[in-house]
Amino acid sequence: MLRISIQTILRGALMAGGIGIFLAASPLGVAAQDRTPMRIAVEGAFPPFNYRDANNKLQGFDIDIANALCEVGKFECQFIIEKWDDIIPNLVADKYDAIISSMSMSLERRQKVAFTEKYYNSPSVFIVRKDSSINDVSPAALSDKKLGVTSSTAQESFANHLYPEMKKTIFRSSPELYKGLADGSVDIILEDKLAIYDWIANTKAGSCCEFKGPDLVDVTYFGEGAGIALRLDDKERLTRLNEALKSIKADGTYDMINAKYFPFSIQ
């Protein structure tokens, strides 16, 4: 496993009111009082981007990127685990300052929050079991099938608008979505392609299933990649995070984090 030049060790896990709070260690040699506090919300249930390991510590691509941005941008960062359905409302309500949780920058979300430049891009895709008879993923062909999607995602919105005739099962998290496909609770699922890649390619459970149909890149629903969400009036933080993102891409830090999780570029 590649090592990166930032501290990614998280210390302490506190649970308060159902929200998990994880404190990120400050980079060595930089006093906390010289850094700007930033509370970062993540779902913590979207591997390999953000998840809790066996020791209940946050891990994943989003977490490593966030830590790199905190170092370069001189932020003192605190991670807060939040339910996906509540993540934008609670950002707007000032319960945290940023969302770094693989959020696609859809037109609907842009009306509620501001986004940085994208920090990765991924299409969505349909997935079926390998023994499935499904070959055509058009709305007409799937009208009598049961579709699984994760709650409050761009995939759910896309399916509701473009596949209105399909019966749908709404799952609370991606791991539950994948299990629903594997055990036959649904016939087909719609998911972010990078998010499910590791499950299909590297797990025994995921060997049951395969991608079906073309990549879906509809900007209306899926936006132009994943960005960091901020409150609309948080202009200074937006500028600092964009500068930090540009810096980690230029100095190779981004590429090292990318290689830790994917054998191909996701920029």
Secondary structure, DSSP 8 states (H G I E B T S, - for coil): ----SS---EEEEEEETTEEEEEE---TT--GGGSEEEEEEE-SEETTTEEE-TTS-EESHHHHHHHHHHHHHTEEEEEEE--GGGHHHHHHTTS-SEEEEEEE--HHHHTT-EE-S-SB---EEEEEETT------STTTTTTSEEEEETTSHHHHHHHHH-TTSEEEEESSHHHHHHHHHTTSSSEEEEEHHHHHHHHHH-TGGGGEEEEEEEE--HHHHTTSEEEEE-TT-HHHHHHHHHHHHHHHHSSHHHHHHHHH-SS---
